[in-house]
Amino acid sequence: MATTDDSLNGMTERCEDCGIDTLHEVSVQIRTESHRAENAHFSREPYRVAECQRCGHRKSQRMNNA
């Protein structure tokens, strides 16, 4: 489970590579899932991206599974 850490301005989460709870930079990115230009504006989806500040491992997860 992620927790906030106000003193470090980040999120503490378990890192799959480190195997321990580490500080992560977390953001939301809008990604285009279609490779066809005419449909690109209909295929944008939000993704949660977390990057470990210790080892640099990045994990992204689609936020809605509609």
All heavy atoms as TSV, in Angstrom:
chain	resi	resn	atom	element	x	y	z
A	1	MET	N	N	0.846	-1.176	0.000
A	1	MET	CA	C	0.000	0.000	0.000
A	1	MET	C	C	0.882	1.226	0.000
A	1	MET	O	O	1.891	1.292	0.686
A	1	MET	CB	C	-0.907	-0.024	1.222
A	1	MET	CG	C	-1.771	1.214	1.312
A	1	MET	SD	S	-3.155	0.990	2.413
A	1	MET	CE	C	-2.572	1.794	3.854
A	2	ALA	N	N	0.524	2.224	-0.782
A	2	ALA	CA	C	1.283	3.468	-0.871
A	2	ALA	C	C	0.921	4.388	0.279
A	2	ALA	O	O	-0.218	4.445	0.717
A	2	ALA	CB	C	0.988	4.156	-2.191
A	3	THR	N	N	1.910	5.095	0.762
A	3	THR	CA	C	1.683	6.096	1.803
A	3	THR	C	C	2.340	7.387	1.389
A	3	THR	O	O	3.304	7.397	0.637
A	3	THR	CB	C	2.273	5.647	3.159
A	3	THR	OG1	O	3.672	5.440	3.000
A	3	THR	CG2	C	1.617	4.380	3.660
A	4	THR	N	N	1.795	8.495	1.895
A	4	THR	CA	C	2.421	9.773	1.602
A	4	THR	C	C	3.483	10.061	2.643
A	4	THR	O	O	3.379	9.659	3.784
A	4	THR	CB	C	1.400	10.929	1.588
A	4	THR	OG1	O	0.781	10.989	2.859
A	4	THR	CG2	C	0.366	10.738	0.503
A	5	ASP	N	N	4.501	10.743	2.227
A	5	ASP	CA	C	5.585	11.135	3.114
A	5	ASP	C	C	5.812	12.621	2.907
A	5	ASP	O	O	6.529	13.027	2.004
A	5	ASP	CB	C	6.847	10.335	2.796
A	5	ASP	CG	C	7.957	10.583	3.788
A	5	ASP	OD1	O	7.875	11.565	4.541
A	5	ASP	OD2	O	8.906	9.791	3.806
A	6	ASP	N	N	5.161	13.450	3.725
A	6	ASP	CA	C	5.178	14.889	3.529
A	6	ASP	C	C	6.575	15.489	3.609
A	6	ASP	O	O	6.871	16.467	2.954
A	6	ASP	CB	C	4.254	15.578	4.538
A	6	ASP	CG	C	2.802	15.202	4.316
A	6	ASP	OD1	O	2.437	14.929	3.158
A	6	ASP	OD2	O	2.042	15.170	5.295
A	7	SER	N	N	7.455	14.905	4.407
A	7	SER	CA	C	8.786	15.468	4.551
A	7	SER	C	C	9.623	15.312	3.284
A	7	SER	O	O	10.517	16.097	3.029
A	7	SER	CB	C	9.518	14.823	5.730
A	7	SER	OG	O	9.731	13.450	5.467
A	8	LEU	N	N	9.336	14.303	2.475
A	8	LEU	CA	C	10.100	14.056	1.256
A	8	LEU	C	C	9.325	14.407	-0.002
A	8	LEU	O	O	9.846	14.273	-1.100
A	8	LEU	CB	C	10.545	12.597	1.201
A	8	LEU	CG	C	11.478	12.152	2.317
A	8	LEU	CD1	C	11.709	10.651	2.243
A	8	LEU	CD2	C	12.787	12.902	2.265
A	9	ASN	N	N	8.066	14.820	0.157
A	9	ASN	CA	C	7.236	15.207	-0.971
A	9	ASN	C	C	7.138	14.087	-2.010
A	9	ASN	O	O	7.391	14.288	-3.183
A	9	ASN	CB	C	7.754	16.498	-1.609
A	9	ASN	CG	C	6.725	17.102	-2.532
A	9	ASN	OD1	O	5.550	16.846	-2.395
A	9	ASN	ND2	N	7.179	17.902	-3.471
A	10	GLY	N	N	6.773	12.884	-1.561
A	10	GLY	CA	C	6.645	11.761	-2.477
A	10	GLY	C	C	5.765	10.674	-1.894
A	10	GLY	O	O	5.100	10.867	-0.893
A	11	MET	N	N	5.785	9.519	-2.542
A	11	MET	CA	C	5.005	8.366	-2.119
A	11	MET	C	C	5.973	7.231	-1.792
A	11	MET	O	O	6.927	6.999	-2.526
A	11	MET	CB	C	4.078	7.903	-3.248
A	11	MET	CG	C	3.063	8.912	-3.705
A	11	MET	SD	S	1.741	9.173	-2.559
A	11	MET	CE	C	0.871	7.641	-2.680
A	12	THR	N	N	5.696	6.537	-0.715
A	12	THR	CA	C	6.483	5.359	-0.372
A	12	THR	C	C	5.694	4.131	-0.796
A	12	THR	O	O	4.557	3.947	-0.381
A	12	THR	CB	C	6.762	5.310	1.150
A	12	THR	OG1	O	7.432	6.514	1.519
A	12	THR	CG2	C	7.622	4.124	1.504
A	13	GLU	N	N	6.304	3.344	-1.683
A	13	GLU	CA	C	5.667	2.139	-2.214
A	13	GLU	C	C	6.692	1.021	-2.276
A	13	GLU	O	O	7.898	1.262	-2.247
A	13	GLU	CB	C	5.151	2.377	-3.645
A	13	GLU	CG	C	4.122	3.427	-3.772
A	13	GLU	CD	C	3.610	3.566	-5.197
A	13	GLU	OE1	O	3.993	2.781	-6.082
A	13	GLU	OE2	O	2.801	4.467	-5.410
A	14	ARG	N	N	6.202	-0.188	-2.413
A	14	ARG	CA	C	7.102	-1.338	-2.574
A	14	ARG	C	C	7.632	-1.352	-4.003
A	14	ARG	O	O	6.872	-1.297	-4.970
A	14	ARG	CB	C	6.369	-2.630	-2.281
A	14	ARG	CG	C	7.265	-3.839	-2.385
A	14	ARG	CD	C	6.752	-4.962	-1.512
A	14	ARG	NE	N	7.680	-6.053	-1.474
A	14	ARG	CZ	C	8.675	-6.166	-0.585
A	14	ARG	NH1	N	8.839	-5.233	0.323
A	14	ARG	NH2	N	9.479	-7.195	-0.607
A	15	CYS	N	N	8.940	-1.416	-4.131
A	15	CYS	CA	C	9.577	-1.494	-5.448
A	15	CYS	C	C	9.795	-2.952	-5.803
A	15	CYS	O	O	10.352	-3.720	-5.008
A	15	CYS	CB	C	10.911	-0.745	-5.433
A	15	CYS	SG	S	11.825	-0.885	-6.989
A	16	GLU	N	N	9.360	-3.357	-6.997
A	16	GLU	CA	C	9.514	-4.740	-7.444
A	16	GLU	C	C	10.983	-5.109	-7.621
A	16	GLU	O	O	11.372	-6.247	-7.372
A	16	GLU	CB	C	8.766	-4.953	-8.751
A	16	GLU	CG	C	7.271	-4.780	-8.614
A	16	GLU	CD	C	6.551	-4.804	-9.953
A	16	GLU	OE1	O	7.215	-4.965	-11.002
A	16	GLU	OE2	O	5.327	-4.663	-9.962
A	17	ASP	N	N	11.815	-4.172	-8.064
A	17	ASP	CA	C	13.236	-4.457	-8.282
A	17	ASP	C	C	14.034	-4.448	-6.985
A	17	ASP	O	O	14.856	-5.325	-6.753
A	17	ASP	CB	C	13.845	-3.460	-9.262
A	17	ASP	CG	C	13.480	-3.758	-10.706
A	17	ASP	OD1	O	12.730	-4.715	-10.955
A	17	ASP	OD2	O	13.953	-3.025	-11.584
A	18	CYS	N	N	13.798	-3.439	-6.132
A	18	CYS	CA	C	14.537	-3.328	-4.866
A	18	CYS	C	C	14.058	-4.350	-3.842
A	18	CYS	O	O	14.821	-4.774	-2.979
A	18	CYS	CB	C	14.383	-1.930	-4.273
A	18	CYS	SG	S	15.099	-0.601	-5.279
A	19	GLY	N	N	12.765	-4.691	-3.889
A	19	GLY	CA	C	12.198	-5.628	-2.939
A	19	GLY	C	C	11.869	-5.019	-1.587
A	19	GLY	O	O	11.592	-5.742	-0.640
A	20	ILE	N	N	11.910	-3.694	-1.477
A	20	ILE	CA	C	11.609	-2.994	-0.226
A	20	ILE	C	C	10.752	-1.770	-0.527
A	20	ILE	O	O	10.587	-1.380	-1.682
A	20	ILE	CB	C	12.895	-2.560	0.518
A	20	ILE	CG1	C	13.744	-1.634	-0.370
A	20	ILE	CG2	C	13.697	-3.755	0.999
A	20	ILE	CD1	C	14.948	-1.032	0.325
A	21	ASP	N	N	10.216	-1.148	0.524
A	21	ASP	CA	C	9.466	0.097	0.365
A	21	ASP	C	C	10.452	1.240	0.147
A	21	ASP	O	O	11.375	1.435	0.957
A	21	ASP	CB	C	8.616	0.386	1.598
A	21	ASP	CG	C	7.452	-0.590	1.738
A	21	ASP	OD1	O	7.128	-1.266	0.737
A	21	ASP	OD2	O	6.876	-0.656	2.826
A	22	THR	N	N	10.283	1.967	-0.951
A	22	THR	CA	C	11.170	3.078	-1.294
A	22	THR	C	C	10.345	4.287	-1.715
A	22	THR	O	O	9.156	4.174	-2.027
A	22	THR	CB	C	12.127	2.700	-2.445
A	22	THR	OG1	O	11.342	2.354	-3.596
A	22	THR	CG2	C	13.038	1.544	-2.075
A	23	LEU	N	N	10.989	5.431	-1.773
A	23	LEU	CA	C	10.348	6.649	-2.235
A	23	LEU	C	C	10.130	6.565	-3.745
A	23	LEU	O	O	11.033	6.171	-4.488
A	23	LEU	CB	C	11.222	7.864	-1.910
A	23	LEU	CG	C	10.672	9.219	-2.292
A	23	LEU	CD1	C	9.413	9.528	-1.484
A	23	LEU	CD2	C	11.711	10.299	-2.069
A	24	HIS	N	N	8.918	6.909	-4.187
A	24	HIS	CA	C	8.568	6.893	-5.608
A	24	HIS	C	C	8.043	8.255	-6.028
A	24	HIS	O	O	7.338	8.914	-5.266
A	24	HIS	CB	C	7.472	5.857	-5.886
A	24	HIS	CG	C	7.963	4.461	-5.954
A	24	HIS	ND1	N	8.434	3.783	-4.864
A	24	HIS	CD2	C	8.050	3.611	-6.997
A	24	HIS	CE1	C	8.793	2.569	-5.226
A	24	HIS	NE2	N	8.562	2.432	-6.521
A	25	GLU	N	N	8.395	8.655	-7.227
A	25	GLU	CA	C	7.775	9.823	-7.853
A	25	GLU	C	C	6.584	9.295	-8.637
A	25	GLU	O	O	6.732	8.424	-9.499
A	25	GLU	CB	C	8.756	10.518	-8.786
A	25	GLU	CG	C	8.192	11.767	-9.412
A	25	GLU	CD	C	9.211	12.467	-10.272
A	25	GLU	OE1	O	10.365	12.597	-9.847
A	25	GLU	OE2	O	8.832	12.884	-11.387
A	26	VAL	N	N	5.384	9.797	-8.333
A	26	VAL	CA	C	4.155	9.287	-8.938
A	26	VAL	C	C	3.508	10.393	-9.760
A	26	VAL	O	O	3.416	11.534	-9.308
A	26	VAL	CB	C	3.183	8.779	-7.849
A	26	VAL	CG1	C	1.893	8.282	-8.472
A	26	VAL	CG2	C	3.836	7.688	-7.019
A	27	SER	N	N	3.072	10.037	-10.969
A	27	SER	CA	C	2.399	11.011	-11.836
A	27	SER	C	C	1.301	10.311	-12.625
A	27	SER	O	O	1.225	9.086	-12.662
A	27	SER	CB	C	3.400	11.648	-12.802
A	27	SER	OG	O	3.973	10.667	-13.642
A	28	VAL	N	N	0.446	11.107	-13.242
A	28	VAL	CA	C	-0.591	10.598	-14.142
A	28	VAL	C	C	-0.270	11.106	-15.529
A	28	VAL	O	O	-0.022	12.305	-15.721
A	28	VAL	CB	C	-1.999	11.057	-13.702
A	28	VAL	CG1	C	-3.045	10.619	-14.712
A	28	VAL	CG2	C	-2.325	10.518	-12.326
A	29	GLN	N	N	-0.234	10.206	-16.486
A	29	GLN	CA	C	0.048	10.566	-17.876
A	29	GLN	C	C	-1.120	10.143	-18.751
A	29	GLN	O	O	-1.715	9.098	-18.528
A	29	GLN	CB	C	1.316	9.866	-18.365
A	29	GLN	CG	C	2.559	10.266	-17.629
A	29	GLN	CD	C	3.776	9.493	-18.124
A	29	GLN	OE1	O	3.688	8.581	-18.953
A	29	GLN	NE2	N	4.940	9.848	-17.602
A	30	ILE	N	N	-1.436	10.972	-19.733
A	30	ILE	CA	C	-2.450	10.631	-20.733
A	30	ILE	C	C	-1.708	10.026	-21.922
A	30	ILE	O	O	-0.846	10.673	-22.518
A	30	ILE	CB	C	-3.260	11.865	-21.178
A	30	ILE	CG1	C	-3.894	12.555	-19.968
A	30	ILE	CG2	C	-4.301	11.482	-22.214
A	30	ILE	CD1	C	-4.900	11.707	-19.216
A	31	ARG	N	N	-2.039	8.790	-22.252
A	31	ARG	CA	C	-1.361	8.089	-23.343
A	31	ARG	C	C	-2.352	7.758	-24.448
A	31	ARG	O	O	-3.492	7.397	-24.191
A	31	ARG	CB	C	-0.728	6.800	-22.841
A	31	ARG	CG	C	0.372	7.043	-21.839
A	31	ARG	CD	C	1.040	5.762	-21.473
A	31	ARG	NE	N	2.093	5.988	-20.501
A	31	ARG	CZ	C	2.778	5.017	-19.922
A	31	ARG	NH1	N	2.516	3.761	-20.219
A	31	ARG	NH2	N	3.713	5.312	-19.050
A	32	THR	N	N	-1.890	7.850	-25.667
A	32	THR	CA	C	-2.686	7.470	-26.832
A	32	THR	C	C	-2.426	6.008	-27.124
A	32	THR	O	O	-1.281	5.607	-27.309
A	32	THR	CB	C	-2.309	8.337	-28.047
A	32	THR	OG1	O	-2.518	9.702	-27.709
A	32	THR	CG2	C	-3.134	7.979	-29.259
A	33	GLU	N	N	-3.481	5.223	-27.155
A	33	GLU	CA	C	-3.335	3.784	-27.351
A	33	GLU	C	C	-3.472	3.356	-28.802
A	33	GLU	O	O	-3.028	2.285	-29.169
A	33	GLU	CB	C	-4.339	3.037	-26.476
A	33	GLU	CG	C	-4.075	3.229	-25.000
A	33	GLU	CD	C	-5.043	2.483	-24.115
A	33	GLU	OE1	O	-6.149	2.155	-24.575
A	33	GLU	OE2	O	-4.681	2.231	-22.961
A	34	SER	N	N	-4.071	4.171	-29.635
A	34	SER	CA	C	-4.248	3.818	-31.037
A	34	SER	C	C	-3.042	4.287	-31.849
A	34	SER	O	O	-2.515	5.370	-31.632
A	34	SER	CB	C	-5.506	4.462	-31.604
A	34	SER	OG	O	-5.606	4.213	-32.993
A	35	HIS	N	N	-2.620	3.463	-32.795
A	35	HIS	CA	C	-1.515	3.828	-33.677
A	35	HIS	C	C	-2.025	4.482	-34.965
A	35	HIS	O	O	-1.234	4.970	-35.755
A	35	HIS	CB	C	-0.675	2.599	-34.009
A	35	HIS	CG	C	-0.054	1.984	-32.795
A	35	HIS	ND1	N	0.954	2.588	-32.081
A	35	HIS	CD2	C	-0.317	0.821	-32.153
A	35	HIS	CE1	C	1.291	1.833	-31.063
A	35	HIS	NE2	N	0.525	0.737	-31.080
A	36	ARG	N	N	-3.325	4.495	-35.138
A	36	ARG	CA	C	-3.920	5.096	-36.335
A	36	ARG	C	C	-4.224	6.558	-36.054
A	36	ARG	O	O	-4.907	6.889	-35.088
A	36	ARG	CB	C	-5.195	4.350	-36.713
A	36	ARG	CG	C	-4.910	2.883	-37.063
A	36	ARG	CD	C	-6.150	2.122	-37.339
A	36	ARG	NE	N	-6.908	2.761	-38.412
A	36	ARG	CZ	C	-8.055	2.315	-38.874
A	36	ARG	NH1	N	-8.574	1.218	-38.359
A	36	ARG	NH2	N	-8.685	2.938	-39.830
A	37	ALA	N	N	-3.734	7.439	-36.865
A	37	ALA	CA	C	-3.857	8.881	-36.652
A	37	ALA	C	C	-5.311	9.344	-36.598
A	37	ALA	O	O	-5.660	10.209	-35.791
A	37	ALA	CB	C	-3.116	9.636	-37.746
A	38	GLU	N	N	-6.180	8.762	-37.411
A	38	GLU	CA	C	-7.568	9.218	-37.449
A	38	GLU	C	C	-8.353	8.838	-36.189
A	38	GLU	O	O	-9.381	9.424	-35.893
A	38	GLU	CB	C	-8.303	8.716	-38.698
A	38	GLU	CG	C	-8.454	7.226	-38.805
A	38	GLU	CD	C	-7.289	6.530	-39.496
A	38	GLU	OE1	O	-6.265	7.194	-39.768
A	38	GLU	OE2	O	-7.401	5.330	-39.765
A	39	ASN	N	N	-7.866	7.859	-35.421
A	39	ASN	CA	C	-8.547	7.444	-34.196
A	39	ASN	C	C	-7.826	7.865	-32.918
A	39	ASN	O	O	-8.306	7.600	-31.822
A	39	ASN	CB	C	-8.710	5.922	-34.173
A	39	ASN	CG	C	-9.656	5.441	-35.232
A	39	ASN	OD1	O	-10.555	6.167	-35.650
A	39	ASN	ND2	N	-9.460	4.218	-35.685
A	40	ALA	N	N	-6.699	8.507	-33.045
A	40	ALA	CA	C	-5.855	8.803	-31.891
A	40	ALA	C	C	-6.565	9.636	-30.833
A	40	ALA	O	O	-6.417	9.381	-29.636
A	40	ALA	CB	C	-4.582	9.514	-32.341
A	41	HIS	N	N	-7.363	10.620	-31.234
A	41	HIS	CA	C	-8.013	11.481	-30.248
A	41	HIS	C	C	-9.128	10.758	-29.488
A	41	HIS	O	O	-9.595	11.240	-28.467
A	41	HIS	CB	C	-8.516	12.777	-30.891
A	41	HIS	CG	C	-9.499	12.580	-32.002
A	41	HIS	ND1	N	-9.101	12.245	-33.269
A	41	HIS	CD2	C	-10.839	12.675	-32.024
A	41	HIS	CE1	C	-10.176	12.131	-34.027
A	41	HIS	NE2	N	-11.239	12.391	-33.302
A	42	PHE	N	N	-9.541	9.592	-29.950
A	42	PHE	CA	C	-10.556	8.796	-29.243
A	42	PHE	C	C	-9.938	7.746	-28.323
A	42	PHE	O	O	-10.649	7.092	-27.570
A	42	PHE	CB	C	-11.474	8.072	-30.231
A	42	PHE	CG	C	-12.306	8.995	-31.060
A	42	PHE	CD1	C	-12.098	9.082	-32.421
A	42	PHE	CD2	C	-13.282	9.780	-30.470
A	42	PHE	CE1	C	-12.873	9.927	-33.198
A	42	PHE	CE2	C	-14.058	10.634	-31.236
A	42	PHE	CZ	C	-13.844	10.707	-32.604
A	43	SER	N	N	-8.638	7.558	-28.383
A	43	SER	CA	C	-8.020	6.448	-27.650
A	43	SER	C	C	-7.057	6.912	-26.557
A	43	SER	O	O	-6.136	6.192	-26.201
A	43	SER	CB	C	-7.265	5.540	-28.619
A	43	SER	OG	O	-6.151	6.212	-29.141
A	44	ARG	N	N	-7.273	8.075	-26.006
A	44	ARG	CA	C	-6.409	8.566	-24.930
A	44	ARG	C	C	-6.901	8.035	-23.592
A	44	ARG	O	O	-8.090	8.129	-23.283
A	44	ARG	CB	C	-6.354	10.086	-24.927
A	44	ARG	CG	C	-5.757	10.624	-26.216
A	44	ARG	CD	C	-5.651	12.094	-26.226
A	44	ARG	NE	N	-6.886	12.700	-25.724
A	44	ARG	CZ	C	-7.133	13.992	-25.741
A	44	ARG	NH1	N	-6.268	14.817	-26.225
A	44	ARG	NH2	N	-8.266	14.466	-25.263
A	45	GLU	N	N	-5.988	7.489	-22.800
A	45	GLU	CA	C	-6.334	6.894	-21.509
A	45	GLU	C	C	-5.352	7.367	-20.440
A	45	GLU	O	O	-4.173	7.549	-20.715
A	45	GLU	CB	C	-6.279	5.369	-21.583
A	45	GLU	CG	C	-7.279	4.753	-22.529
A	45	GLU	CD	C	-8.718	4.926	-22.071
A	45	GLU	OE1	O	-8.958	5.117	-20.867
A	45	GLU	OE2	O	-9.613	4.848	-22.927
A	46	PRO	N	N	-5.837	7.532	-19.193
A	46	PRO	CA	C	-4.929	7.929	-18.105
A	46	PRO	C	C	-4.161	6.718	-17.563
A	46	PRO	O	O	-4.721	5.632	-17.410
A	46	PRO	CB	C	-5.883	8.485	-17.044
A	46	PRO	CG	C	-7.169	7.776	-17.294
A	46	PRO	CD	C	-7.231	7.523	-18.777
A	47	TYR	N	N	-2.883	6.919	-17.296
A	47	TYR	CA	C	-2.022	5.904	-16.706
A	47	TYR	C	C	-1.347	6.475	-15.464
A	47	TYR	O	O	-0.904	7.628	-15.463
A	47	TYR	CB	C	-0.922	5.475	-17.684
A	47	TYR	CG	C	-1.376	4.472	-18.703
A	47	TYR	CD1	C	-2.123	4.853	-19.806
A	47	TYR	CD2	C	-1.052	3.130	-18.565
A	47	TYR	CE1	C	-2.549	3.929	-20.746
A	47	TYR	CE2	C	-1.463	2.195	-19.497
A	47	TYR	CZ	C	-2.206	2.602	-20.586
A	47	TYR	OH	O	-2.625	1.682	-21.514
A	48	ARG	N	N	-1.267	5.673	-14.413
A	48	ARG	CA	C	-0.527	6.027	-13.204
A	48	ARG	C	C	0.894	5.516	-13.400
A	48	ARG	O	O	1.111	4.333	-13.668
A	48	ARG	CB	C	-1.155	5.366	-11.982
A	48	ARG	CG	C	-0.451	5.685	-10.686
A	48	ARG	CD	C	-1.062	4.852	-9.554
A	48	ARG	NE	N	-0.543	5.253	-8.277
A	48	ARG	CZ	C	0.572	4.772	-7.724
A	48	ARG	NH1	N	1.283	3.872	-8.374
A	48	ARG	NH2	N	0.973	5.205	-6.551
A	49	VAL	N	N	1.874	6.418	-13.278
A	49	VAL	CA	C	3.271	6.053	-13.470
A	49	VAL	C	C	4.023	6.307	-12.165
A	49	VAL	O	O	3.959	7.406	-11.617
A	49	VAL	CB	C	3.910	6.874	-14.616
A	49	VAL	CG1	C	5.365	6.490	-14.800
A	49	VAL	CG2	C	3.130	6.675	-15.908
A	50	ALA	N	N	4.702	5.280	-11.671
A	50	ALA	CA	C	5.487	5.389	-10.439
A	50	ALA	C	C	6.934	5.021	-10.758
A	50	ALA	O	O	7.196	3.970	-11.348
A	50	ALA	CB	C	4.937	4.468	-9.361
A	51	GLU	N	N	7.862	5.896	-10.370
A	51	GLU	CA	C	9.280	5.654	-10.609
A	51	GLU	C	C	10.020	5.618	-9.279
A	51	GLU	O	O	9.947	6.566	-8.490
A	51	GLU	CB	C	9.880	6.731	-11.495
A	51	GLU	CG	C	11.339	6.507	-11.785
A	51	GLU	CD	C	11.924	7.528	-12.746
A	51	GLU	OE1	O	11.156	8.237	-13.413
A	51	GLU	OE2	O	13.152	7.607	-12.809
A	52	CYS	N	N	10.725	4.518	-9.045
A	52	CYS	CA	C	11.502	4.352	-7.810
A	52	CYS	C	C	12.655	5.346	-7.822
A	52	CYS	O	O	13.424	5.419	-8.791
A	52	CYS	CB	C	12.032	2.921	-7.701
A	52	CYS	SG	S	13.083	2.638	-6.256
A	53	GLN	N	N	12.792	6.108	-6.748
A	53	GLN	CA	C	13.857	7.091	-6.660
A	53	GLN	C	C	15.186	6.460	-6.239
A	53	GLN	O	O	16.216	7.115	-6.277
A	53	GLN	CB	C	13.466	8.197	-5.673
A	53	GLN	CG	C	12.246	8.974	-6.122
A	53	GLN	CD	C	12.453	9.636	-7.468
A	53	GLN	OE1	O	13.229	10.580	-7.583
A	53	GLN	NE2	N	11.780	9.144	-8.497
A	54	ARG	N	N	15.166	5.185	-5.896
A	54	ARG	CA	C	16.393	4.489	-5.518
A	54	ARG	C	C	17.050	3.820	-6.719
A	54	ARG	O	O	18.245	3.975	-6.946
A	54	ARG	CB	C	16.075	3.451	-4.446
A	54	ARG	CG	C	17.275	2.708	-3.948
A	54	ARG	CD	C	16.907	1.819	-2.769
A	54	ARG	NE	N	18.079	1.156	-2.266
A	54	ARG	CZ	C	18.121	-0.117	-1.953
A	54	ARG	NH1	N	17.038	-0.856	-2.058
A	54	ARG	NH2	N	19.218	-0.649	-1.500
A	55	CYS	N	N	16.260	3.063	-7.507
A	55	CYS	CA	C	16.854	2.298	-8.615
A	55	CYS	C	C	16.390	2.758	-9.996
A	55	CYS	O	O	16.948	2.340	-11.002
A	55	CYS	CB	C	16.553	0.809	-8.452
A	55	CYS	SG	S	14.822	0.358	-8.756
A	56	GLY	N	N	15.331	3.573	-10.061
A	56	GLY	CA	C	14.855	4.077	-11.346
A	56	GLY	C	C	13.821	3.206	-12.035
A	56	GLY	O	O	13.373	3.529	-13.136
A	57	HIS	N	N	13.419	2.099	-11.428
A	57	HIS	CA	C	12.404	1.209	-12.028
A	57	HIS	C	C	11.084	1.966	-12.179
A	57	HIS	O	O	10.625	2.616	-11.247
A	57	HIS	CB	C	12.207	-0.031	-11.147
A	57	HIS	CG	C	11.117	-0.932	-11.621
A	57	HIS	ND1	N	11.266	-1.770	-12.706
A	57	HIS	CD2	C	9.847	-1.121	-11.171
A	57	HIS	CE1	C	10.137	-2.439	-12.888
A	57	HIS	NE2	N	9.277	-2.056	-11.971
A	58	ARG	N	N	10.485	1.877	-13.377
A	58	ARG	CA	C	9.213	2.545	-13.643
A	58	ARG	C	C	8.126	1.503	-13.835
A	58	ARG	O	O	8.322	0.499	-14.499
A	58	ARG	CB	C	9.304	3.399	-14.907
A	58	ARG	CG	C	10.171	4.604	-14.735
A	58	ARG	CD	C	10.133	5.423	-15.982
A	58	ARG	NE	N	8.873	6.143	-15.995
A	58	ARG	CZ	C	8.656	7.246	-16.666
A	58	ARG	NH1	N	9.597	7.760	-17.416
A	58	ARG	NH2	N	7.484	7.837	-16.616
A	59	LYS	N	N	6.966	1.803	-13.266
A	59	LYS	CA	C	5.802	0.932	-13.412
A	59	LYS	C	C	4.639	1.801	-13.831
A	59	LYS	O	O	4.394	2.862	-13.248
A	59	LYS	CB	C	5.496	0.248	-12.064
A	59	LYS	CG	C	4.284	-0.649	-12.110
A	59	LYS	CD	C	4.039	-1.258	-10.755
A	59	LYS	CE	C	2.762	-2.082	-10.774
A	59	LYS	NZ	N	2.477	-2.638	-9.449
A	60	SER	N	N	3.915	1.382	-14.859
A	60	SER	CA	C	2.732	2.131	-15.279
A	60	SER	C	C	1.526	1.205	-15.264
A	60	SER	O	O	1.632	0.012	-15.547
A	60	SER	CB	C	2.926	2.740	-16.664
A	60	SER	OG	O	3.138	1.755	-17.636
A	61	GLN	N	N	0.385	1.795	-14.916
A	61	GLN	CA	C	-0.852	1.029	-14.815
A	61	GLN	C	C	-1.998	1.867	-15.380
A	61	GLN	O	O	-2.165	3.026	-15.000
A	61	GLN	CB	C	-1.121	0.692	-13.348
A	61	GLN	CG	C	-2.393	-0.068	-13.128
A	61	GLN	CD	C	-2.601	-0.390	-11.648
A	61	GLN	OE1	O	-1.836	0.035	-10.798
A	61	GLN	NE2	N	-3.645	-1.125	-11.365
A	62	ARG	N	N	-2.759	1.264	-16.262
A	62	ARG	CA	C	-3.922	1.942	-16.817
A	62	ARG	C	C	-4.938	2.171	-15.709
A	62	ARG	O	O	-5.223	1.277	-14.924
A	62	ARG	CB	C	-4.534	1.094	-17.931
A	62	ARG	CG	C	-5.601	1.810	-18.710
A	62	ARG	CD	C	-6.029	0.949	-19.866
A	62	ARG	NE	N	-6.943	1.673	-20.709
A	62	ARG	CZ	C	-7.929	1.101	-21.367
A	62	ARG	NH1	N	-8.105	-0.197	-21.315
A	62	ARG	NH2	N	-8.729	1.816	-22.108
A	63	MET	N	N	-5.488	3.391	-15.632
A	63	MET	CA	C	-6.344	3.733	-14.517
A	63	MET	C	C	-7.801	3.359	-14.722
A	63	MET	O	O	-8.528	3.180	-13.745
A	63	MET	CB	C	-6.220	5.223	-14.191
A	63	MET	CG	C	-4.836	5.555	-13.664
A	63	MET	SD	S	-4.607	7.258	-13.270
A	63	MET	CE	C	-5.680	7.448	-11.879
A	64	ASN	N	N	-8.272	3.268	-15.927
A	64	ASN	CA	C	-9.643	2.790	-16.126
A	64	ASN	C	C	-9.621	1.652	-17.120
A	64	ASN	O	O	-8.967	1.691	-18.126
A	64	ASN	CB	C	-10.605	3.911	-16.547
A	64	ASN	CG	C	-10.362	4.431	-17.943
A	64	ASN	OD1	O	-9.699	3.788	-18.744
A	64	ASN	ND2	N	-10.886	5.587	-18.239
A	65	ASN	N	N	-10.334	0.629	-16.813
A	65	ASN	CA	C	-10.352	-0.577	-17.637
A	65	ASN	C	C	-11.679	-0.735	-18.351
A	65	ASN	O	O	-12.258	-1.795	-18.362
A	65	ASN	CB	C	-10.039	-1.803	-16.779
A	65	ASN	CG	C	-8.628	-1.803	-16.287
A	65	ASN	OD1	O	-7.723	-1.408	-17.011
A	65	ASN	ND2	N	-8.427	-2.205	-15.051
A	66	ALA	N	N	-12.155	0.357	-18.940
A	66	ALA	CA	C	-13.432	0.331	-19.653
A	66	ALA	C	C	-13.296	-0.388	-20.969
A	66	ALA	O	O	-12.291	-0.482	-21.570
A	66	ALA	CB	C	-13.926	1.743	-19.887
